[in-house]
Amino acid sequence: QVQLVESGGGLVQPGGSLSLSCVASGFIFRRYSMGWYRQAPGKERELVATITSWGSTNYADSVKGRFTISRDNAKNTVYLQMNSLKLEDTAVYYCNAHNGISNSDYWGQGTQVTVSS
């Protein structure tokens, strides 16, 4: 049974930091690219950051220089460190696992991040 369990969301003031975690199970984690996506109210889900199985990263322009994605294959976990948070970062953040060879795609349930003064 595939599971992606996100944690670390919450309420933070503008300029603050949060760290999200996503623990995976039920598939061979190291073979998957992992990503974080977000969906704000009334908007479509958008890519935040991805990290390939060999550690290559990609970021949305809106978060470059502020967010850092990383992974620990020994712990089946992907992280998103979010610094200098802005009001517009408020969204539900989703963890994603993708394997381009098998075309498998898994999603977590999401964790709410609210940036507010």
C-alpha positions in Angstrom: 0.0 0.0 0.0 1.5 3.3 -1.1 1.5 6.1 1.4 2.9 9.6 1.3 2.5 11.3 4.7 3.2 15.0 4.9 3.9 16.9 8.1 5.2 20.3 9.2 2.6 22.7 8.0 1.2 25.4 10.1 0.8 29.1 10.7 3.7 31.4 10.3 4.3 35.2 10.0 5.7 36.7 6.8 9.4 36.4 6.7 9.3 33.2 8.8 10.3 29.7 8.1 8.7 26.2 8.0 10.1 22.8 7.2 7.9 20.2 5.6 8.5 16.5 5.6 7.0 13.7 3.5 7.6 10.1 4.6 7.0 7.5 1.8 6.2 3.8 2.0 4.9 1.1 -0.2 7.2 1.7 -3.2 11.0 1.8 -3.9 11.6 5.4 -2.9 15.1 5.8 -4.3 13.8 5.0 -7.8 11.3 7.9 -7.8 11.6 11.6 -8.4 10.0 13.5 -5.6 8.3 16.8 -5.6 6.3 19.4 -3.7 3.3 21.0 -5.2 0.9 23.5 -3.8 -2.7 24.7 -4.3 -4.0 28.0 -3.1 -7.8 28.6 -2.7 -9.3 29.2 -6.1 -6.1 28.3 -8.0 -4.8 25.3 -9.7 -2.2 23.0 -8.2 1.3 24.2 -9.1 4.8 22.8 -9.0 7.0 24.1 -6.1 10.1 22.0 -6.3 11.3 18.6 -7.5 14.3 16.4 -6.9 15.3 13.5 -9.0 16.4 10.1 -7.8 20.0 11.2 -8.3 19.5 14.5 -6.5 19.0 17.1 -9.3 16.6 19.8 -8.2 14.2 22.2 -9.9 12.3 25.1 -8.5 9.4 27.3 -9.5 10.7 30.8 -10.1 8.5 32.2 -7.3 10.4 30.1 -4.7 14.0 30.1 -6.0 16.4 31.3 -3.4 13.9 30.8 -0.6 12.9 27.1 -0.6 15.2 24.1 -0.6 14.1 20.6 -1.5 16.2 17.6 -0.3 15.8 13.9 0.2 17.1 11.1 2.5 16.8 7.8 0.7 17.7 5.9 3.8 14.7 7.4 5.6 12.3 7.4 2.6 11.8 11.0 3.2 11.7 14.2 1.2 11.9 17.6 2.8 11.0 21.2 1.9 12.7 24.0 3.8 10.8 27.2 3.3 12.4 30.5 4.3 11.4 34.1 3.9 7.8 33.1 3.6 5.4 35.4 1.9 1.6 35.8 2.1 1.3 34.3 -1.4 3.0 31.1 -0.2 -0.2 30.2 1.7 -1.6 27.0 0.2 -2.0 23.3 0.8 1.3 21.6 0.0 1.3 18.2 -1.5 4.0 15.6 -1.7 4.4 13.8 -5.0 6.3 10.7 -6.2 6.9 10.1 -9.9 8.6 7.3 -11.8 8.9 8.2 -15.5 9.7 4.6 -16.6 6.6 3.0 -15.0 4.6 6.2 -15.3 3.6 5.8 -11.7 2.4 8.9 -9.8 1.5 9.1 -6.2 0.2 11.9 -4.0 0.0 12.7 -0.3 -3.0 14.1 1.4 -1.5 17.6 1.8 -0.5 19.8 4.6 -1.7 23.4 5.1 0.7 26.3 5.2 -0.7 29.6 6.2 1.4 32.8 6.1 -0.3 35.6 7.9 0.5 38.5 10.2 
